[in-house]
Amino acid sequence: MPRLLAALRSFRKPLQSGYPRLVVLTDAARGYDLARQAVNCPKKAILIERTFGEKLTPCLGGKGRGPIRLATVLPHQARAGGLDGMHWPENRLRLRLRSKVGGLIETASAHRGLTIGKAQRLGIRAILISVAFPSQSPSANRPGAGRFKGTIRLALLQRAFPTCNLYALGGIQTTTTRQLAQSGLYGVALISGTKS
């Protein structure tokens, strides 16, 4: 993790939103425990709990004591859980139209430019783009995930959506992060980087 964080410091896109350059996602099904990830996650990061329809884990440590905490829940659930905001998976983005978000941080996932455009129109500026690089993740290899984007395609997407902060998700390691440093991308998102 220290080498990956060092590589992120060389990213060039300005920190206009104030969001960290690193996003960490949970995956309990693959053995990534939220409590452990919260402890291991850098304070200057966004930690997204992917609930997969399960109950939200009680807030760990309270706001301001650790990473920015989001979950794949609706706004009223995020507020009730003491979260900083919510994350919209691509297949739940349609629910954003009916939700009252005021004052909460939002991120979204996208597999293609059309979804980035939809998220942008909804006012979401931090968007996780997958699949960035070849990955062993089951979600990266499921139907509909598409082929991996690579550095050039990710750079072109960032250029096409200059007001969005795009994060590469999938196959993120220190080497791929270094490749992205000059791409104009905002940051990276990963799961496996904080498993201990």
C-alpha positions in Angstrom: 0.0 0.0 0.0 2.8 2.6 0.7 4.1 2.2 -2.8 0.7 2.6 -4.3 0.1 5.8 -2.3 3.4 7.2 -3.4 2.4 6.5 -7.0 -0.9 8.3 -6.4 1.0 11.5 -5.4 2.3 11.8 -8.9 -1.2 12.1 -10.4 -1.7 15.4 -12.2 -5.4 16.1 -12.3 -6.1 18.9 -9.8 -7.9 18.0 -6.5 -10.8 20.4 -7.3 -13.4 18.3 -5.5 -11.3 17.7 -2.5 -12.0 14.0 -2.7 -9.0 11.6 -2.0 -7.3 9.9 -4.9 -7.9 6.5 -3.4 -11.2 4.5 -3.1 -11.3 1.2 -1.3 -14.3 -1.1 -1.7 -15.4 -3.9 0.6 -16.2 -7.4 -0.5 -17.2 -9.7 2.4 -17.8 -12.6 0.0 -14.1 -12.6 -0.8 -12.9 -12.4 2.8 -12.5 -8.6 3.1 -13.8 -7.7 6.5 -15.1 -4.1 6.8 -13.7 -3.6 10.3 -10.2 -4.7 9.2 -10.4 -2.6 6.0 -11.5 0.5 8.0 -8.4 0.1 10.3 -6.1 -0.6 7.4 -7.6 2.0 5.0 -5.6 5.3 4.8 -7.4 8.3 6.4 -7.2 10.2 3.1 -9.3 7.7 1.2 -12.9 6.8 0.5 -14.1 3.5 1.9 -17.2 2.1 0.2 -19.2 -0.7 1.9 -20.8 -2.8 -0.8 -23.9 -4.1 1.1 -25.3 -6.3 -1.7 -28.7 -5.9 -0.1 -27.4 -6.9 3.3 -27.8 -4.7 6.4 -25.4 -1.8 6.8 -22.5 -2.4 9.2 -22.7 -0.1 12.2 -20.5 3.0 11.8 -16.9 2.4 12.9 -15.2 5.2 14.8 -17.5 8.0 13.8 -17.1 10.7 11.2 -13.8 12.5 10.8 -11.8 9.7 12.5 -11.0 7.6 9.5 -11.6 7.5 5.8 -14.7 9.0 4.2 -17.3 6.3 4.5 -19.9 5.5 1.9 -22.1 2.5 1.2 -24.4 1.2 -1.6 -27.5 2.4 0.2 -30.2 5.0 -0.3 -29.7 8.5 1.2 -32.0 8.0 4.2 -30.1 4.8 5.1 -26.8 6.6 4.7 -27.9 9.4 7.1 -29.4 6.8 9.6 -26.1 4.9 9.5 -24.0 8.0 10.2 -22.2 7.8 6.8 -20.7 10.5 4.7 -22.6 9.5 1.6 -23.5 6.8 -0.8 -22.2 4.9 -3.8 -24.4 4.1 -6.8 -23.6 0.9 -8.7 -24.3 1.2 -12.4 -27.4 -0.9 -12.1 -28.9 1.2 -9.3 -28.2 4.6 -10.8 -31.8 4.9 -11.9 -32.8 5.1 -8.2 -30.8 8.4 -7.9 -33.6 10.3 -9.7 -36.0 9.6 -6.9 -33.6 10.1 -4.0 -33.0 13.2 -1.9 -29.2 13.5 -1.6 -28.6 17.0 -0.2 -25.3 17.3 1.6 -24.1 13.8 1.1 -21.1 12.7 -0.9 -21.8 10.6 -3.9 -19.8 8.2 -6.1 -21.0 6.0 -9.0 -19.7 3.0 -11.0 -19.7 2.9 -14.7 -18.6 0.4 -17.4 -19.0 2.7 -20.4 -19.2 6.3 -21.5 -23.0 6.4 -21.6 -23.2 5.7 -17.9 -20.5 8.3 -17.1 -22.7 10.8 -19.0 -25.8 9.8 -17.1 -24.0 10.1 -13.7 -22.7 13.5 -14.8 -26.2 14.7 -15.7 -27.4 13.6 -12.3 -24.7 15.7 -10.6 -22.3 12.9 -9.6 -18.7 13.8 -10.3 -16.7 11.0 -8.7 -17.1 7.9 -11.0 -15.4 4.5 -10.7 -14.6 3.1 -14.2 -14.2 -0.6 -14.6 -12.7 -2.8 -15.7 -9.5 -0.8 -15.9 -6.9 -3.6 -16.2 -7.0 -7.4 -16.3 -8.3 -8.7 -13.0 -9.1 -11.9 -11.2 -12.1 -10.4 -9.6 -15.4 -12.3 -10.3 -17.2 -9.0 -11.0 -14.5 -8.1 -13.6 -15.1 -11.4 -15.4 -18.9 -11.5 -15.3 -21.1 -11.0 -18.4 -21.6 -7.3 -19.1 -18.4 -6.1 -17.5 -16.8 -5.7 -20.9 -13.1 -6.0 -21.8 -10.5 -4.1 -19.8 -10.0 -0.4 -20.7 -6.2 0.1 -20.4 -4.4 3.4 -19.9 -5.2 5.0 -23.2 -9.0 4.4 -23.2 -9.2 5.6 -19.6 -7.3 8.8 -20.5 -9.7 9.3 -23.4 -12.7 8.9 -21.1 -11.3 11.4 -18.7 -10.7 13.8 -21.6 -14.3 13.3 -22.7 -15.6 14.1 -19.2 -13.2 16.8 -17.9 -15.6 17.9 -15.1 -15.8 14.4 -13.7 -13.2 12.8 -11.4 -12.7 9.3 -12.9 -11.2 6.5 -10.8 -9.7 3.3 -12.4 -11.1 0.1 -10.9 -9.9 -3.4 -11.6 -6.4 -4.8 -11.8 -5.0 -1.8 -9.7 -1.5 -2.4 -8.4 1.5 -0.2 -7.9 2.6 -0.8 -11.5 -0.7 0.0 -13.1 -1.1 3.1 -10.8 2.2 4.4 -12.1 1.0 3.9 -15.7 -2.0 6.0 -14.9 -0.2 8.8 -13.3 0.3 10.7 -16.6 -3.1 9.8 -18.0 -5.1 12.7 -16.5 -7.3 10.3 -14.5 -8.2 11.5 -11.0 -7.4 8.3 -9.0 -7.8 4.6 -8.4 -10.2 2.3 -6.7 -9.4 -1.2 -5.4 -10.5 -4.0 -3.1 -7.5 -6.2 -2.6 -5.0 -3.5 -1.5 -6.1 -3.5 2.1 -6.6 -7.1 2.9 -4.2 -8.1 5.7 
